[in-house]
Amino acid sequence: MLGLELKGAAVAVQGFGNVGSWAAILSHEWGMKVIGVSDVSGGLYNPEGLNIPAIAAYVQKHPKRIIEGYTEPGAEPISNSALLELPVVVLFPAALENVITADNAGRIKAKIVAELANGPTTPRPTRSCTRTASM
């Protein structure tokens, strides 16, 4: 429909809980390159792609089930707000409400915003984003 090749496409996932972690795992399994993930404790970014199976295993073993403390070569910290603005093909807002707002909608570079959280986008940015991305 959009004419986008998803194999190798860059993906960012805001939220690494039940929904977001599966979005990252499945994206990775389908050959997409997950370059950013975040949760309540912070986030990780690697333009070459993150080791999603290793992150998921780490989070499963962490007492608080969070990313905090995980490290891998090439990965650097990223804030939740910066993750939303990464140059990706697919962005999965999968955690909080109202993370895409009138203030940051113009900086969202994703071609596809696949909303997995309850109300991650407020009404005004939705109109703005649909001009440049598919939601």
N, C-alpha and C positions, 0 to 999 in steps of 0.2 A: 504494500500500500504506500509506504513512504519511500521505497527504493533504497533503504539503508541495509548495508551488509552488517549483520550483528556479530559474525565471527571476528574476533579481534577488536571489537568495538570497546571503547573505554566506558566504564561504569563507575558510579559513586553511589554508596548506600549510606544514608543518614539514619542511624538506628541499627544496632546489631543484636536486637533481642530475638524473640520467636519469629517474627515476620522478616525483619531485615537480614538476619543471618541466613535464612533460607533464600532470600533474594540474591545474596552474595554467593552462596554455595551453588545455586542453580545457574546463575550467570557464569560462574567459573567453569562449571561442568559443561555448559553449552559453548565454551570457547571464547567467551567474552573476557576482557581484561579489566578486572576490578582494581582501579587505581586508588580508591579512597573508601574508607569505612570509618564510622564513628558511633559512639554511644555516649551515655551520660558522663563517662569518665574522660572523654577526649576522643581523638581520632588519629588515624594513620594514613599517610599518603606516599605512594611510590608511582611515578609516571610510567615505570616499566611493568607495573602490576604487583599486587600483593599476593602472598601465599595464603589464600583463603582457607584451605583445609587446616593449615597450622594455626591460623587465628581462631577458627571455630573450635578446634581441639583445646586450645589454651583457655578460651572463654568457658567452655564446658567444665574445665577443671578448677577455674578460679572460684574461690569461695563466694564472691559477689557476682559472678558471671558477667564480668566486664573486661574490656580491652586493656585497661590500665595495667602497665607493667610488661606488656608484650613488646618484643623487639624483633626485628629481622633486618638483614643487610639491605640498605637502600631505602628503608622506610623512615619517614620523618613525621613528627607530630603535625596535626592540622586541627584547627578548630571546627566545630560544627558549622559555623557560618561560612568559613572559607571553603569547606567541603561542598556546600551547596552551589558554589560559584566556579567549581572546577570545569575545565573544557572537556565535557564528556558527551557521548551519544545518548546514554540513558542515565537519568538521575532517579533514584528511589528514595523519596522522603518516607521513611518507615518508622518514625518514632513519635514526634511531637506535633501538636496542633499549631497552626499559624507560624510555620517556619519560613514560608515564602509569602512575603508581604509587599506592600507598595514600595517599601524602602529598598528591598533587594531584588525585586522581580526583574528589573532591567539589567541586572548583572548575572542572571542565570543563563549559562551558555549551553545547557543540555538541549539536544534536539527532541528528546522524549522525556517527559516528566511523568513517571508512573507512580501515582500516589498510592501508598500502601498504609499510611497512617490514617487516623480519623481526622479529617479536616486539616491537612498540612498547609493548604493554600487558602488564603483569605479571598473573598470574591473579587476585589479590585485587581490584585495581581493575576488572577486567573484570566481575566480579559486581556491583560497586558501580555502574559506569557503565550497565549494561544496565537498571537500574531507571529511569534518567532519559534515556538516549539509545539510539539503535539502533546496533549494531556489526555 
